[in-house]
């Protein structure tokens, strides 16, 4: 896991409860932002896209998926269309 916010606080703030809580909340928010960044990056490529990314590519290429299609089949169909 990346560095925590509390590691970058001045030493006089580390013992204060309010600053510890602020750092804890900011760590959680930054972690969520990192996860979203990773998801956006993965969804730009067909081979690493999740279901949302695959749906985006299907919309671009005008593909209507069937309810029984697997994610791998949908991915292969997009690659064939490309």
N, C-alpha and C positions, 0 to 999 in steps of 0.2 A: 504494500500500500504506500502511496506517496507520503511525503512529509505532512505532518499535522500542523495546523495553524499555531498551536500552543508552542511549538518549537521555535517559532519566529517572534514570540512575544518577549518584551523586555523582562528581565528577572523580577523587577518590582511588581509586575502585573500577574505573575504566575501564581502567587499565593492568594489572590483575590477571587472569591467565589464567582462573582459576576463575570469577570474576564474568562474564567474557566468555562462557564456556561456558554458565553458568546463563542469561544473557540470551538466548543463541542458542536454547537449548532452550525457554525460555519463549515466545520469539517464534513458534516452530513450533507450540507447543500453542495459543497464542492465535489463530494463523491458522486452525488446525483448528476451534476453537470458533466463530470468525466464519463459516467456511464452513457449519458445522452450523446456526448461527442463520439464515443466509440460506436454507438448504434448508428449514428448518422454516417460515419465513415464506412462501416460495414455495409450499409444499405446502398452505397453508391456502386457496388459491384454485385453482379448476379450470383456469383459463386459463394459469397459470404452474406448475402441478404437474408433477413428473417422474413416472417410472413408479411409484415408491413411493407418491406422493401420489394418483395416479390409482387405484391398487389400494385405497387407503384409502377413497376416495369410492365405488368399486364395492362394497366390502364394506358401507358404510353403506346404499346404495340397493339392495342385493341383486342386483347385476348380475354375471353370470358371463361373463367375456370369452372369446372364441374365440382360438385360437392364431394365427390369421391376421389378427386385428384390429390396425390401426395405432394408435399412441398418439393421433393426431388423431381417429380414428373413436371411440375409447374416450372421449375428452374430450367430443366432441359428444353421445355417447349419455348421458353423465352430465348434461350441460346440459339435454338434452331431458327426462330423468327429473325434474330439479329443477323 
